[in-house]
Amino acid sequence: MKKDFLKITDIDKKEIDALFQLTKDIKDKLKRGETYHPLKGNTLAMIFQKPSTRTRISFETGMFQLGGHALYISPSEMGFGTRESAADIGRVLSRYNDIIMARLFGHDGIEELAKYSSVPVINGLTDLTHPCQILADAFTIIEHRGSLDGIKVTYVGDGNNVANSWLNFAAQYPLKLTIAVPKGYEPNADMVANAQKNPVSEVEVVNDPFEGVKDADVIYTDVWASMGQEAEAESRKAIFKSYQVNDALVAAAKPGVLVMHCLPAHRGEEITNSVIEGPHSIVFDEAENRLHVQKAIMVALMEQSK
């Protein structure tokens, strides 16, 4: 039966743990130089409405390392949702390819794509969620801390798709999660409510970043203006200036706190150069793990969809 991965709430804790174990196994094989080609002969169609560095390169490299082939489809080539509908694209590409990844603006687009595709669809990012990123983030924390048990993650900045996906993770996996955002820039209210229903997670939304990072094991941030919000970039700088992850904010958290950013980073805005290049930063471990986690996702979806 076909299985898609559109948001973290599509999978439960048991499946997340299995993905993390598969990720570790795949990463270890690569580090040992072992050949691992479970997707030999398979093709991945990669649809892009939004430009990308890590998403394109990690999926394309990952599919190659798994023995398959990836096809990059640019915004100008396809005209997703304009030149051709998501439904038609899903029906056609799934007759050509074995798996589809899409990086889109509207989340409804990926839902429609998955509805009409006969092969697994992976959400490489939408304005609502960024699930592959957060699985890579959580896996990176486990690598550095051994587990997520008792770990407090504080997200500081805009209540965007990354914040939403952390909430989705907390809805499925035991976590202490604090979202520190300016008033009016809170994450999706339904996702907050759903995460707070998880009896083993502690989830709160606050407006004071220093209050938010108290006792934090991990501080996480993202750009203040995401793609599609460029016109708001200057006004957001004034609104978010006190939410910068700088040395003072890091000092207010636990000693040895880890600092994360999903990249690209606007150094001097949401994070300072001294922090991203400093001893607390695991930003580039996090970036690398996109490759390994996404390989595990592709292998798992293909196996489940046989």
N, C-alpha and C positions, 0 to 999 in steps of 0.2 A: 504494500500500500504506500502511495506517495506521501512523503513527509516534507513539509516546508519549515524554514526557520525565518520567521518574520519579526518576532519579538521574543524576549527571554521568557515571557510567560507561556510560550508555546511548549516549553520543556519544564520538567519538575526537578527537584533536588537530586534524585537518583540519576537522572539523565545528565545533569550538569556534572556530577561527580564522575560519571563514566566518560564524559567528554574530556574532563581534566586528566584522567588517567590515560586516555588515548593520546591526548596532546603530549603528555610527558613521554610516552612510548615513542611517538613519532619524532619528537625533538631529540630524544636520546639516539635514535637510529641515525638521524642526520648528523649529529655530532660525532658519531662513531664512523661515519662514512659509509653506512650500509645502504644498499639499494632497496627501495620500498616503493613498489609500483602497483598498488591495489586498484588504481584507476587507469591502468594502461588501456589505450584505445578509446577512452572517453573524452568528450569535449565539454568545456564550460563556456557558455555565452555570457559575456560581461556587458551589461547595459549601463551607460552613464548619461545622466542628465546633469549631474554636478561634476566638476573637475576633481581629480584625485591624485595623490601621490601614493600613500601607504595602501589604500584599498586596491588600486589597480595593480601595483607592483607585487603586493603580498599574495593576492589571489592568482595572478598570472604565474608568478614564480612557484607558488604552492602547487598549482595544477601540474606544472612541468615536473616538479620533484616527485609527484605522485604517479607519474608516468603518462599523464594525459596532456591535452592541449587546450589553451584558452584563447578565445577570440574577443578582442576589444572592439566594442561598438560605440562610437563617439556620438555625442548629442546631434551633431549635424548630419550624420549618416542615417539615423533612425527617425528622429523627430517623434520621440515617445509621447503619446497622448495628443499629438497635434497632427503630424503627417499620417500616423497610424495609431489605432487604439491599442490600449494595453491588452485587451481581450484578443485581438487579432495577432499581436506580437507573441503573446503567450502560446497561442495555438500553433503558430508557425515555428517559432524557435524550438519548441519542445519536440517537433518532428525532426529537427536537424541535430539537436544537442541533447546531452544526457543530464545536464544541470544548468541552472541559470542563476546568476547573481546580478542584482540591480541596485544602483546608487541613484536615488531619485529625490525629488522635492516632496511631493505629496505622498502620504502614507497610503491613501486610498489607491494610488496607482500600483503599488506593489501587491496590495491585497487582490486587486483585479487581475494582475498578471498571474499570481499564484492560482487564483480560481480557475483560470482557463488553461494553465500549463499542465501537461501530463507528466512533467518531470519536476524534481525538487527545485524550489526557488529560495534563495538566500537574500536576506535584506543586508545590503552593503552599507546602507544609511538611508534614512528619510528624515524629513523635518521633525518627525515625531519620535523616532527611536534610532539607536545605533547599537544593536545587540552584539555584533561580533566584537566591537571595541570593548564592551564591558566584560565579556567573557575573557578576553585577553588580559584585561586589567586585573580581574579577580585571580586568574591563574598566576599572574606576576606577583601579586601579594602573597599567595601561597608559597611560591618559590622563595620569597624573602623571609616570610614569617613562619612557614611550616604548615599553617592552616588559617582559616578565617575565624576560628573559634575565639570569641571575645574581642574581635577586631572592630575598632570604630573607624569608619570612613567618613570624612567630612568633605563634601563637595562645596566649593566656594565660587560664586559667580552667577552666570545666567542660568535660569531654569529651562535649559534647552533639551535637545534630544538625548544628550549624554546623561544629564540629570534624570530625565525620564527613564532611561534604561537602567540606571542604578536603582531607581525605585522598583522597576520590574524585577531586578535581581533580588532585592530585599523581600519582594512578595513571594519568592520561591525558595530562598536560601537564608538561613539564619544570619543576621547581620545587624550591627549597630550603624545606622546611617543618619547623618545630619546633612541637610541641604541649607546652606547659608546664602540667601539671595536678597537683593533689594525688594522693597514692597512694589508690587505690580509686575515682578519678573519671576514669579513662582513657577515651578514645574506644573505639569498637567495634574489638575485636582483629582481626577478619577484615579490616576496612578498613585498619587499620594494616599488616597483612601484605601486603595487595594493593598498597598504595601503595609499600611498600618493594621490591616486585618490579620496579617501573619502573626500568630501568637508568639513565635520565637524570635521575631525581629523587633528592634527598637528603631522607630523612624520618626524624625521630627523635621520641621521646616522652621528656620529662624531667620532673623534679619541682621543680626550682629555677627560678623565673621569671627571676631575674637571669642565670643560666646560659643560659636559653632565648633571651633578647633580645640576647645578645652578637652583634654584627655584623648585627643585624636591620635590614632596610630598611623593614619594616612590622610594627607591633604591632597585633594584633587581639584584641578581647575581646567577651564577651557576658554576659548576666545570669548570676548564680550559681545561681538557681533558676528553671527554665523553667515554662511553663504546665503545670499538673498536679502540680507539685512544691511548691506553696505551703506545705504542712505542714512542709516541710524548710527553709523560708527562713531562720528564725532560727539553726538549727544550722549551716547552710551558711555563714552570715556568719563564724562562728568558724573554720571549716575553711579558708575561702578568703581570709581577711583579708590574708595576705601575697601574694596574687595580684592585688591592686589595681593597675590601670594608673594610676600617679601620676607626678609629676614626677621622682622618683628613678628609677623603672623606665625611663621614657623617656630619661633621661640616660645610662642604661647601654647603650642601643642606639647605632646609627650616628648621627652628626650628620645632621639633616634627615630622621630617621625619620618615616614616615607612621603615623598612628594611626587605626584603624578600629573601628567598632562597628555591629552590624546593627540596633540599636534595637528596642524602647524601652530607654533606659538608666536604670539606677538610680544616679544621680549620688551620689557619696559611698560607694558600695559597690564595684562592679567597676571603676569609672572615676571620677576626680575631675572636678569642674567645671572646674578650671584646665586640664586636659588636653583635655577634649572641646571646650572653647571656645578652646583655645590654637592656636599657629601650626602645630603638627604634625597637627592634626585634619583629616581629609577625610571626616568622618562624613556630612555632608549632601550632598556630591557623590555619595557611595556610595548614599545613600538615593534621590537623584534617578535614578540609573542603573538602579534596579529597573524604572522605567517603560520606559526605552529598551530594555534587554535583554529584558524580557518581551514587548515588542512584536515584537522580532526572533524570539523563540522561537515566538510564535503564527504569524507570517508563514511562517517556515521549516517548521513542522509542517503547516500547511495546504497549502503548496506540495508538500511531500513526500508528502502523503496523497491527492493528487488521483488 
